[in-house]
């Protein structure tokens, strides 16, 4: 499993997950919407911590900036 998420991508996902959590704890979202967004938030936190997004693999995406060596 090779990392495919850059720092900005990871930070944005983590902040979105926190925002969803705040909306849930304050009671702004509830019911099915809260459940769906909660699952998305958990996925965002997990992928942020690991640095790898499984959806990026079949789409051949990567937000990770690769270091290039100059000769």
C-alpha positions in Angstrom: 0.0 0.0 0.0 1.8 3.1 -1.3 0.7 6.5 0.0 -1.3 8.5 -2.5 -2.6 11.5 -0.4 -0.7 14.7 0.0 -0.7 16.8 3.1 -3.3 19.3 2.0 -5.7 16.5 1.0 -5.2 14.8 4.3 -5.8 18.0 6.3 -9.0 19.0 4.3 -10.4 15.5 4.9 -9.7 15.7 8.6 -11.2 19.2 8.9 -14.4 18.0 7.0 -14.7 15.1 9.4 -14.4 17.4 12.4 -17.1 19.7 10.9 -19.4 16.7 10.4 -18.8 15.7 14.0 -19.6 19.2 15.3 -22.8 19.2 13.3 -23.8 15.9 14.8 -22.9 16.8 18.4 -24.8 20.1 18.2 -27.9 18.3 16.8 -27.9 20.2 13.5 -27.9 16.9 11.6 -29.7 13.8 12.7 -31.3 10.6 11.4 -30.3 9.1 8.1 -28.3 12.1 7.0 -26.2 12.0 10.3 -25.6 8.3 9.7 -24.4 8.7 6.1 -22.3 11.7 6.9 -20.9 9.9 10.0 -19.7 7.0 7.9 -18.1 9.4 5.4 -16.4 11.2 8.3 -15.0 8.0 9.7 -13.7 7.1 6.2 -12.1 10.6 5.9 -10.4 10.2 9.3 -9.1 6.7 8.5 -7.8 7.7 5.1 -6.3 10.9 6.6 -4.4 9.0 9.2 -3.1 6.3 6.8 -2.4 8.6 3.9 -3.9 6.2 1.4 -7.3 6.4 -0.4 -8.6 3.2 -1.9 -10.8 5.2 -4.4 -7.7 6.9 -5.8 -6.2 3.5 -6.9 -8.6 2.5 -9.7 -8.8 6.1 -10.8 -5.0 6.4 -10.9 -5.1 9.6 -8.8 -2.5 10.9 -6.4 -2.3 14.2 -4.5 1.1 13.2 -3.1 3.8 15.5 -4.3 6.8 13.3 -5.4 10.3 14.4 -4.8 12.3 14.6 -8.0 16.1 14.2 -8.1 18.0 16.6 -10.3 21.1 15.2 -12.0 
